Amino acid sequence: MTTVALSAYILMWPVVVAVVLFVISRAFFREWAEARRNGRGLI
């Protein structure tokens, strides 16, 4: 494995984690805002 390929493989994981965290947090805040609008608890 070349140095460039290994570096790309290692640096890919923080990007994947950031995207997953963004998607989860966006869905959480959307549900939280909807619950507040409807006067419900989040749980």
C-alpha positions as CSV (number, residue, x, y, z in Angstrom):
1,M,0.0,0.0,0.0
2,T,1.4,3.4,-0.9
3,T,1.9,6.2,1.5
4,V,-0.8,8.3,-0.3
5,A,-3.4,5.5,-0.2
6,L,-2.7,4.8,3.5
7,S,-2.9,8.5,4.3
8,A,-6.2,8.8,2.4
9,Y,-7.6,5.7,4.2
10,I,-6.6,7.0,7.6
11,L,-7.9,10.6,6.9
12,M,-11.2,9.2,5.5
13,W,-12.5,8.0,9.0
14,P,-12.7,11.5,10.7
15,V,-14.8,12.7,7.7
16,V,-17.1,9.6,7.9
17,V,-17.5,10.2,11.6
18,A,-18.2,13.9,11.1
19,V,-20.9,13.1,8.5
20,V,-22.6,10.5,10.7
21,L,-22.5,12.9,13.7
22,F,-24.0,15.7,11.6
23,V,-26.9,13.5,10.4
24,I,-27.7,12.2,13.9
25,S,-27.5,15.7,15.4
26,R,-29.6,17.2,12.7
27,A,-32.3,14.5,13.2
28,F,-32.2,15.0,17.0
29,F,-32.6,18.8,16.8
30,R,-35.4,18.4,14.2
31,E,-37.3,16.0,16.6
32,W,-36.6,18.3,19.5
33,A,-38.0,21.4,17.8
34,E,-41.1,19.4,16.7
35,A,-41.7,18.2,20.2
36,R,-41.4,21.8,21.5
37,R,-43.8,23.1,18.9
38,N,-46.4,20.4,19.8
39,G,-45.9,20.8,23.6
40,R,-44.7,17.2,24.1
41,G,-41.7,15.8,25.9
42,L,-38.9,14.5,23.9
43,I,-38.8,11.1,25.6
